[in-house]
Amino acid sequence: MLVRVTAAGICGSELAGFKGTDGLRHPGLVFGHEFLGSIAAVGEAVPNDGVIAVGATVTANPLRSCGHCRLCRLGSPQLCQSRLLLGGHVDGCNAEYVVVPAASVHVVDHLADPNATVFAEPTACALHAVALTTIEPGDSALVLGAGPIGLLILEVLRAHGVESLWFTERNDARATAAEATGAVRLSHIPTELTSQVHELTDGLGSDAVFDAVGSSSMRLLAATLTRPGGDACFVGLHDADSVLPWRDLIRREVTCTGSFAYTPADFSEAVESLGRGHLRFRGEVVRAPLADGQAWYERLLDGHPAAKVLLEPRSADQADVRTPEDKTDEV
């Protein structure tokens, strides 16, 4: 299906690709895997059942798997060795149009807030991470880093009924968004954070700790601040390698779980939960013309605090009439 792109998000993983350091994206590739748009044309091989018509508002699962290998058959298509990511392996949605398989498309016109589904991909990542742990309503959880994924993990945990919800974040603007989930900000300084968590948990540690940063120091904190028998979930991909205190982890029976992407079921749940208002993306959202895309990649790499930048393809005359203030609407 050919989709006319309405808005395309910039993901943190693409910033490394922009610098040429993520090992996946290469020059000439069109970036982008988070988007909202409308159907512009339907391929001849797509069944003509009228379910998805030209003009329908849609988003799409950007992760494609083969569907028949052992990992796919085991229910983990996100781990398929032949998987393809929109904007990673094939041209993505930082463009006026993008081509996606019909099976990946989700119509969102029926939802109360279809525009919110532009955040479906990172929300699916958050849903998947939480589902991989044994956390239950009434438990405690600590999220290290309140960037887009950390912020959405907090949102999912809140909806899951986690009562003691804590986070760390250096950036004050992102911390404000995280606090809107009901979470309590703790110190990002390791020694202070360790003391705070021990005081809050009678020295045991949190039932679950989610590392949404991926630096070696954050991974170490996630491992050491998880209670005996608890879950340390590693989501961030910043550093390729890290050293963890394995003897201590073994003696405390801490379950260490890596969380990568999401399943199709996670993506479907994200679309419905966002569109029906059960989950929200609470961070600052900047809307900017697609023509300003490179400038926004550079601003984000320079530390701009926006939680998400949405690039909107539009004609040059439309872009010209928007003031800088218009480009930083918060939703």
C-alpha positions in Angstrom: 0.0 0.0 0.0 1.1 3.5 -0.8 0.7 5.8 2.2 0.7 9.6 2.1 2.6 10.6 5.2 1.0 13.1 7.6 3.6 12.9 10.4 6.8 10.9 10.9 8.6 10.7 14.2 12.4 10.9 14.8 13.5 7.9 16.9 16.5 8.0 19.2 18.0 5.0 17.3 18.0 7.1 14.2 20.2 9.7 15.8 23.0 7.2 15.9 22.2 6.3 12.3 22.4 10.0 11.4 25.9 10.0 12.8 26.7 6.7 11.1 27.4 4.8 14.3 24.5 2.4 14.7 25.8 -0.3 12.3 22.4 -0.6 10.6 21.6 2.5 8.5 23.7 3.5 5.6 23.9 6.6 3.3 21.1 6.8 0.8 18.5 5.3 3.1 15.4 7.2 3.9 15.0 7.2 7.7 11.8 6.9 9.7 9.6 4.1 11.1 7.0 5.9 13.3 4.2 7.5 11.2 0.6 8.4 10.6 -0.8 8.9 7.1 -3.6 8.1 4.7 -3.9 5.4 2.0 -3.0 6.9 -1.4 -3.1 3.7 -3.4 -3.7 0.0 -2.9 -1.5 -2.6 -4.7 -3.1 -4.9 -7.2 -2.2 -8.0 -5.2 -4.1 -6.7 -2.1 -7.5 -8.4 -1.7 -10.3 -6.1 -2.7 -12.4 -6.6 0.4 -13.0 -2.9 1.2 -11.4 -3.2 4.7 -8.8 -0.6 3.9 -9.9 2.0 1.4 -8.1 4.9 -0.3 -8.3 7.9 2.1 -8.4 5.8 5.3 -6.2 7.2 8.1 -3.6 4.6 9.0 -0.4 3.8 10.8 1.6 0.6 10.2 3.9 -1.8 12.1 7.3 -1.0 10.6 8.8 -4.3 11.6 8.5 -7.2 9.1 9.3 -10.8 9.7 9.4 -13.9 7.5 6.6 -15.6 9.4 7.9 -19.1 8.9 11.2 -19.5 10.6 11.5 -21.2 14.0 11.6 -17.9 15.9 8.5 -16.6 14.1 6.7 -19.9 14.8 7.7 -19.7 18.5 5.9 -16.3 18.7 9.0 -14.0 18.6 8.8 -12.5 15.1 10.7 -9.5 16.4 13.8 -11.7 16.7 13.5 -13.2 13.2 16.9 -13.3 11.6 15.4 -12.1 8.3 13.4 -9.2 9.8 13.3 -5.9 8.0 12.8 -2.5 9.7 11.2 0.4 7.8 13.8 3.1 7.8 16.5 0.6 8.8 16.7 -2.0 6.1 14.2 -0.4 3.6 13.3 3.2 2.8 11.2 4.7 5.6 8.6 7.4 6.3 10.7 10.6 6.6 9.2 11.3 3.2 6.0 12.4 1.5 5.1 8.8 0.7 6.0 5.4 2.0 5.2 1.9 0.8 4.2 -0.7 3.4 2.8 -4.3 3.2 -1.0 -4.4 3.5 -0.7 -6.8 6.4 1.2 -4.2 8.5 -1.4 -1.5 8.1 -3.8 -0.5 11.0 -6.8 1.7 10.2 -7.3 4.2 13.0 -10.3 6.3 11.8 -12.6 4.5 14.3 -10.6 5.5 17.3 -11.4 8.6 19.5 -8.0 10.1 18.9 -6.4 8.6 15.7 -3.6 11.2 15.8 -2.2 9.7 19.0 -1.4 6.5 17.2 1.7 8.1 15.6 3.3 7.1 18.9 2.3 3.4 18.5 5.8 2.1 17.7 7.6 3.3 20.9 4.5 2.5 22.9 4.7 -1.1 21.6 8.3 -1.2 22.8 7.2 -0.1 26.3 4.4 -2.6 26.4 6.7 -5.4 25.4 9.3 -4.5 28.0 6.8 -4.5 30.9 5.2 -7.8 29.7 8.6 -9.5 29.9 8.8 -8.9 33.6 6.8 -10.5 36.5 5.7 -7.1 37.9 2.2 -7.0 39.3 -0.2 -4.3 40.5 0.9 -3.0 43.8 4.6 -3.7 43.1 7.4 -1.1 42.9 9.3 -0.1 39.7 12.2 2.1 38.9 12.8 3.5 35.3 16.3 4.8 34.5 15.9 7.6 31.9 12.7 9.4 30.9 13.4 9.7 27.2 10.5 8.6 24.9 10.8 4.9 25.8 11.4 5.5 29.5 8.4 7.9 29.6 6.2 5.3 27.9 7.4 2.5 30.2 6.3 4.7 33.1 2.9 5.2 31.4 2.4 1.5 30.9 3.4 0.7 34.5 1.0 3.3 35.8 -1.8 1.8 33.7 -0.7 -1.6 35.0 -1.3 -0.6 38.6 2.2 -0.2 39.9 1.9 1.8 43.1 5.5 2.8 43.9 6.8 4.2 40.6 10.2 6.0 40.5 12.4 7.4 37.7 15.7 9.2 37.1 16.2 11.9 34.5 18.8 14.6 34.1 16.7 16.8 31.9 14.1 18.9 33.8 11.7 19.2 30.9 11.5 15.4 30.4 11.3 14.9 34.2 8.1 17.1 34.3 6.5 14.9 31.7 7.5 11.8 33.6 6.0 13.2 36.8 2.7 13.6 35.0 2.4 9.8 35.0 2.4 9.9 38.8 6.0 8.8 39.1 8.4 10.2 41.6 11.8 11.6 40.5 14.9 10.3 42.2 18.5 11.5 41.9 20.4 10.6 38.8 23.6 10.5 40.8 24.4 6.8 41.5 25.4 7.1 45.1 22.4 9.2 46.0 20.0 7.1 43.9 21.3 3.9 45.7 20.6 5.4 49.1 17.2 6.6 48.1 16.1 3.2 46.7 17.4 1.4 49.7 15.5 3.8 52.0 12.3 3.4 50.0 12.5 -0.4 49.9 13.9 -1.2 53.4 17.2 -2.1 51.8 15.8 -4.7 49.4 15.7 -2.8 46.1 12.9 -2.3 43.6 10.7 -5.2 42.4 11.6 -4.3 38.8 14.2 -1.9 37.3 14.0 -0.8 33.6 17.2 0.6 32.0 15.9 2.9 29.2 19.3 4.5 28.6 21.7 1.7 27.7 24.9 3.1 29.1 27.2 0.9 31.1 26.6 2.9 34.3 22.8 2.6 34.0 23.0 -1.1 33.3 25.1 -1.5 36.4 22.5 0.5 38.5 19.6 -1.6 37.1 21.4 -4.8 38.1 22.3 -3.6 41.6 19.0 -1.8 42.5 16.8 -4.8 41.7 15.6 -6.7 44.8 16.5 -10.4 45.3 14.3 -12.4 43.0 13.3 -9.3 41.0 13.6 -8.3 37.4 16.2 -6.1 35.7 15.0 -5.3 32.2 17.5 -3.9 29.7 16.0 -1.8 26.9 18.5 0.9 26.0 21.0 0.2 23.3 23.5 3.0 23.8 26.7 1.0 24.7 27.5 -2.2 22.8 29.1 -3.9 25.8 28.9 -3.6 29.6 30.2 -5.5 32.6 27.7 -6.6 35.2 28.3 -8.1 38.7 27.3 -11.7 37.8 28.3 -13.4 41.0 26.1 -11.0 43.0 23.2 -11.3 40.5 23.4 -15.1 40.7 23.4 -15.1 44.5 20.4 -12.8 44.6 18.6 -14.6 41.8 17.9 -11.5 39.8 16.3 -12.1 36.5 18.1 -10.1 33.8 16.0 -9.7 30.7 16.8 -8.0 27.4 13.8 -6.4 25.6 14.0 -5.8 21.9 11.2 -4.2 19.9 7.7 -5.8 20.1 5.4 -8.4 18.7 2.5 -7.7 16.3 0.1 -8.2 19.3 2.1 -5.5 21.2 1.8 -3.1 18.3 -2.0 -3.7 18.0 -2.4 -3.1 21.7 -0.4 0.1 21.4 -2.6 1.4 18.6 -5.8 0.7 20.5 -4.6 2.0 23.8 -3.4 5.3 22.4 -6.4 5.8 20.2 -8.8 5.2 23.0 -6.9 7.3 25.5 -5.9 4.5 27.8 -2.3 5.4 27.3 -0.8 8.8 26.5 2.5 10.2 25.3 3.1 13.0 27.8 6.4 14.4 26.5 6.9 17.7 24.6 6.2 17.1 21.0 7.6 19.4 18.3 5.9 19.5 14.9 8.2 20.7 12.1 8.2 20.7 8.3 9.9 17.7 6.7 12.2 20.2 4.9 13.6 21.1 8.3 14.4 17.4 9.1 18.2 17.6 9.0 18.2 20.6 11.3 16.0 18.8 13.8 18.3 15.7 13.8 21.2 18.0 14.5 19.3 19.9 17.3 18.4 16.6 19.0 22.0 15.4 18.8 23.0 18.8 20.4 20.6 18.1 23.3 17.3 19.7 22.4 14.9 18.6 25.2 11.9 17.6 22.9 10.7 14.2 23.7 9.5 13.6 20.2 9.9 15.5 16.9 7.2 14.9 14.3 8.2 15.8 10.7 5.3 16.9 8.6 5.5 16.8 4.8 3.9 19.9 3.3 4.4 22.2 0.4 7.0 25.0 0.6 4.4 27.7 0.8 2.8 26.0 3.7 6.1 25.6 5.5 6.9 29.3 5.0 3.9 30.6 6.8 4.6 28.7 10.1 6.6 30.7 12.6 9.2 29.1 14.9 6.6 29.2 17.7 4.2 27.3 15.5 6.8 24.6 15.0 7.0 23.8 18.8 3.4 23.0 19.6 3.0 20.8 22.6 0.4 18.1 22.4 
